[in-house]
Amino acid sequence: MSRLALALGVVILATVPLWVSGTFYVNIASQILLYAIFALGVNVLTGYAGLATLGHAGLFGIAAYTAAKLLTAGYAHTVAVLGALAMTLIAGALFAILALRGTGLGFVMITVALGQIVWGVAYRWLSITNGDNGISVTTRPTPFGLSLATPPRFYWATLVLFLAVVAVTAMFVASPFGASVRGTRDQPRRMNALGYHVWMIRFLAFLLSAIWTGVAGVLYLYYNQFVSPQAVALTASAEALLMVIAGGSGTLLGPVVGAALVVVMKNVASGYIERWNFLLGAIFVAIVVFMPEGLVPGAARLWRRATVAWTPRAAVAAPGGRPAP
Amino acid sequence: MDAQGRGGRAGRAAGAVSGPALAVRGLTKSFGGLLVTARVDLAVEEGERRLIIGPNGAGKTTLFNLVTGELRPDEGTVTLLGRDITRVPGRRRAHLGISRTYQIITLFPRDTLLRNVTLSLLGRSPLRWNPLVRLERQGALIARAREALARVGLEHLAERPLAQTSYGERRRVEIAMALAQNPRVLLLDEPFAGLSIEERRDVLHLVTRIPRNVTVVMIEHDMDVALDFAERITVLHFGHVVVEGTRGEVVAHPRTREIYLGE
């Protein structure tokens, strides 16, 4: 059943450019996927390790800017991509060492500060970042000789990366290390007494989170073929966190749904409503009020309730069919 | 398999050690101006059952926190099986053979009982760092977790989320988790707190069946329940060891009566 649903989901995603009319919507689909990768990265930290971050746009921007600088300096795409990921990992390690001095609100505040430092550099250090004018790159990479110039091709490339990120995240979640990470979220003190190195577990979760953010940042650069301080702003960090919370933090599908919601609102609703931010805010309020656990777990809860209500009594009484008291 | 190997090594190590399993010397800790642990000396022999009693605020739990490394002492030393562990971080002490339970239940409410105990086993296994295999498929580990649950009579609830179990069952999960780690020294912090009479009896039965190669130190506020269990008793009062001796000595001691009965 779930395998079938998974296969169906992959087929639907893979055929998007075939049944969606117009490059506009194909591009939106690419954006959803790249932001979903970003949100999956934030979710590793916020959802699974229980450390809310408002500085990940800084890492996202470091990836995009590093790739842009390497490309404009004349390096090949491979060098630019690997260099950007390495840089993001180093920056992520630095962020983690500084931010993990605190947990909870302390952690959030340090990530805000770190994100704002990156934003300040992007905005003000003109000689490196070209300030508000940003950096443009002229070409997209051609992996295995395949051009990614057209929207459908770029979409497919993004989809391959997205599926890889989802698969690796799923593996991480189901692994013993994933259980260790969730344990440090739920009972850090107990975990320490049980013999776990809580700090190191959080640090490694931060690194995984940084890698996904780096992948998303590089995709962002190639998608727009441009990067400016806007990508690094605090609002970008907040948006990523909202994607995770709205979709359902600590779930695999939640951040993807959250990313879709935000990207669709931004691009589609903004065409009809000038104050689309207001609409997005209203939707978030509604989610928090009616489904505080997020759209995906909330929908699952409603679905279970509906199936229980519509199932004949005898079936409900069967073992496992009874809802939790 | 892994557990047996470790047990064997620990067994040989135990033979080499002469002297107490757990020794505390001159242990002192204060919070601000409040002295909660005052030059406490304590020596618990291998396999001994030690009861630590004392009124609220006597510093019993603080003493445990100092022994497990959750708190750093201001002065004094903690020795485990002849090895000075005063400067060893808390997480390492679990690997050296100290396990504990908490007075305020500290479990993983979203997870099943089986997962709770699995996390405990994982804490002492290098597998805890592995991101590449499925935890569900770690048959040997999960079988050991089921065994640990069976030891406390909760095997039938293995798949139930902890949030849906009773308080008494959670106490037993705490003990199952501590025992699953194959500790040399087990610290039980008020294992009877908040339990009904039948539940107390169950837990007491469980605790008395712990094998003799495990040294057990138990804190209990209520003396009546734990008295049968203890071989030696230490009475703490305002951070000081006031009385220490065999069960009979301590019960008969005038200071104990003074502290407990206000005579």
Chai-1 contact restraints between the chains, C-beta under 6 A:
chainA,res_idxA,chainB,res_idxB,connection_type,confidence,min_distance_angstrom,max_distance_angstrom,comment,restraint_id
A,F172,B,P131,contact,1.0,0.0,6.0,A-B,restraint_1
A,A174,B,R134,contact,1.0,0.0,6.0,A-B,restraint_2
A,S175,B,P131,contact,1.0,0.0,6.0,A-B,restraint_3
A,P176,B,L122,contact,1.0,0.0,6.0,A-B,restraint_4
A,P176,B,L127,contact,1.0,0.0,6.0,A-B,restraint_5
A,P176,B,R128,contact,1.0,0.0,6.0,A-B,restraint_6
A,P176,B,N130,contact,1.0,0.0,6.0,A-B,restraint_7
A,P176,B,L135,contact,1.0,0.0,6.0,A-B,restraint_8
A,F177,B,W129,contact,1.0,0.0,6.0,A-B,restraint_9
A,F177,B,N130,contact,1.0,0.0,6.0,A-B,restraint_10
A,F177,B,P131,contact,1.0,0.0,6.0,A-B,restraint_11
A,A179,B,L135,contact,1.0,0.0,6.0,A-B,restraint_12
A,S180,B,R128,contact,1.0,0.0,6.0,A-B,restraint_13
A,G183,B,L119,contact,1.0,0.0,6.0,A-B,restraint_14
A,D186,B,F108,contact,1.0,0.0,6.0,A-B,restraint_15
A,Q187,B,T106,contact,1.0,0.0,6.0,A-B,restraint_16
A,Q187,B,F108,contact,1.0,0.0,6.0,A-B,restraint_17
A,R190,B,T106,contact,1.0,0.0,6.0,A-B,restraint_18
A,N192,B,G90,contact,1.0,0.0,6.0,A-B,restraint_19
A,N192,B,R91,contact,1.0,0.0,6.0,A-B,restraint_20
A,A193,B,T68,contact,1.0,0.0,6.0,A-B,restraint_21
A,L194,B,A94,contact,1.0,0.0,6.0,A-B,restraint_22
A,L194,B,S120,contact,1.0,0.0,6.0,A-B,restraint_23
A,L194,B,G123,contact,1.0,0.0,6.0,A-B,restraint_24
A,G195,B,R91,contact,1.0,0.0,6.0,A-B,restraint_25
A,G195,B,A94,contact,1.0,0.0,6.0,A-B,restraint_26
A,G195,B,H95,contact,1.0,0.0,6.0,A-B,restraint_27
A,G195,B,G123,contact,1.0,0.0,6.0,A-B,restraint_28
A,G195,B,R124,contact,1.0,0.0,6.0,A-B,restraint_29
A,Y196,B,G123,contact,1.0,0.0,6.0,A-B,restraint_30
A,H197,B,R91,contact,1.0,0.0,6.0,A-B,restraint_31
